[in-house]
């Protein structure tokens, strides 16, 4: 999958948020949800619906790939 929709990105963020919930008084997101929140926000600001996986930074790519593997039970 080369294009990631904003809905898929949101689902991945919610997946990671549910696994290790936000922690501390500041409710800091886990590293995976945090990495994916940046491209998600960019899509919102740019009023776009999709983003190429290649445009994700290394942390976001790792979080995305891990989400896809876990979601698909691989």
C-alpha positions as CSV (number, residue, x, y, z in Angstrom):
1,X,0.0,0.0,0.0
2,X,1.7,3.1,-1.2
3,X,-1.0,5.7,-0.3
4,X,-2.3,6.0,3.3
5,X,-5.7,7.6,3.7
6,X,-6.3,10.0,6.6
7,X,-8.9,7.5,7.9
8,X,-6.3,4.7,8.0
9,X,-3.8,7.0,9.6
10,X,-6.3,7.9,12.3
11,X,-7.1,4.2,12.9
12,X,-3.4,3.5,13.3
13,X,-3.1,6.3,15.8
14,X,-6.1,5.1,17.8
15,X,-4.7,1.5,17.7
16,X,-1.4,2.7,19.2
17,X,-3.2,4.9,21.7
18,X,-5.2,1.9,22.9
19,X,-2.2,-0.4,23.4
20,X,0.0,1.8,25.6
21,X,-2.4,4.6,26.7
22,X,-1.2,8.1,27.3
23,X,0.9,8.4,30.4
24,X,1.8,10.9,33.1
25,X,0.1,14.0,34.2
26,X,0.8,15.5,30.7
27,X,-0.9,12.4,29.0
28,X,2.1,12.0,26.7
29,X,1.3,9.7,23.7
30,X,3.4,6.6,23.1
31,X,6.2,7.0,20.5
32,X,4.2,5.3,17.7
33,X,1.1,7.4,18.1
34,X,3.3,10.5,18.4
35,X,5.2,9.7,15.2
36,X,2.0,9.2,13.3
37,X,0.3,12.3,14.7
38,X,2.6,14.6,12.8
39,X,1.8,13.4,9.3
40,X,-1.9,13.2,10.3
41,X,-1.8,16.9,11.3
42,X,-0.1,17.7,8.1
43,X,-2.9,16.1,6.1
44,X,-5.5,18.1,8.0
45,X,-3.6,21.4,7.6
46,X,-3.0,20.8,3.9
47,X,-6.6,19.5,3.4
48,X,-5.4,16.3,1.8
49,X,-7.0,12.9,2.1
50,X,-3.9,10.7,1.4
51,X,-0.2,10.6,2.0
52,X,2.4,8.4,0.4
53,X,4.1,6.0,2.8
54,X,7.4,7.2,1.4
55,X,6.7,10.7,2.8
56,X,6.7,9.4,6.4
57,X,9.9,9.8,8.4
58,X,11.7,6.7,9.7
59,X,9.8,6.7,13.1
60,X,6.4,7.1,11.4
61,X,7.2,4.4,8.8
62,X,8.2,2.0,11.6
63,X,5.0,2.7,13.5
64,X,2.9,2.3,10.4
65,X,4.5,-0.9,9.3
66,X,4.2,-2.4,12.8
67,X,0.5,-1.4,12.9
68,X,-0.2,-3.0,9.5
69,X,1.6,-6.2,10.6
70,X,-0.2,-6.4,14.0
71,X,-3.6,-5.5,12.4
72,X,-3.2,-8.3,9.8
73,X,-1.9,-10.7,12.4
74,X,1.5,-11.2,10.8
